[in-house]
């Protein structure tokens, strides 16, 4: 029987997600319809559906975007090739790439210029990884086994960069394997895993000491949400990734007295509140928020959205 719910801090939206959604909402208000977005603006089903209801059209290929239209690039970033295609189609591009992803792109460009062999730790097929790999020649690894089978052009001049939303523990394990294989391996001056990913994983690790089960609010294609689930399981606490309250299975909680709740960096707080209300209906009477990191990070909007413009009618 559920008695207590512990709410993670921090949880939910990060600064990059807030910025990306704000960009799309301003584009809706300021530019002619329709507004196109290349890939999901952030990996959250609720956010995408909400924006779709406002007329936003999400596409997985720029060929789906008619020439001369407004197109927002998602928070995950895109490759230089996508920018070239957009220029050929005369699209009015608004780039919502998270600045922390842009940082990794710039690192890749610099290391390629320095003739280093670049190794990217990341998940194959993820939009962020595809965008980063488009910046320069590099090798992708996602497991220690990948490292064991890795051959690079210049083993004495190897540098490692990472996808921003990975598990810190997984990255450390793979990074250690890389250092063992390439003793002269260099890593970026600052960790590529973003502050929000680190903070949310740290909160789950701390929470794992006091909860019987963890509910992670987030979509299945959200990398950082999946990592929260994995971090909890590694700590010995069963964890379930859910889009919202309707996906909670009562049998998950049958033997739980204390339930933890957190949310991935692209999950709205509204969905967390729905989950808490569902847990109240299931018997929870005590709700506490754990102490945690206060996040005061804000990213500036692109220049083209800093000044309001008169919305034009579609021709």
JOFEN-V541118 format. One record per residue. SS is DSSP state (~ for helix, > for strand, _ for the rest). Layout:
BEGIN
SS
SS
END
This chain:
BEGIN
_
_
_
>
>
>
>
_
_
_
_
_
_
_
~
~
~
~
~
~
~
~
~
~
~
~
~
~
~
~
_
_
_
_
_
>
>
>
_
_
_
_
_
_
~
~
~
~
~
~
~
~
~
_
_
_
>
>
>
_
_
~
~
~
_
_
_
_
_
>
>
>
>
_
_
_
_
_
_
~
~
~
~
~
~
~
~
~
_
_
_
>
>
>
>
_
_
_
~
~
~
~
~
~
~
~
~
~
~
~
~
~
~
_
_
_
>
>
>
>
>
_
_
_
_
_
~
~
~
~
~
~
~
_
_
_
_
_
>
>
>
_
_
~
~
~
~
~
_
_
_
_
_
_
_
_
_
>
>
>
>
>
_
_
_
_
_
~
~
~
~
~
~
~
~
~
~
~
~
~
~
_
_
_
_
>
>
_
_
_
_
_
_
_
~
~
~
~
~
~
~
~
~
~
~
~
~
_
_
_
_
_
>
>
>
>
>
_
_
_
_
_
~
~
~
~
~
~
~
~
~
~
~
~
_
_
_
>
>
>
>
>
_
_
~
~
~
_
_
~
~
~
~
_
_
_
_
>
>
>
>
>
>
_
_
_
_
_
~
~
~
~
~
~
~
~
~
~
~
~
~
_
_
_
_
>
>
>
>
_
_
_
_
_
_
_
_
_
_
_
_
_
~
~
~
_
_
_
_
_
_
_
_
_
_
END
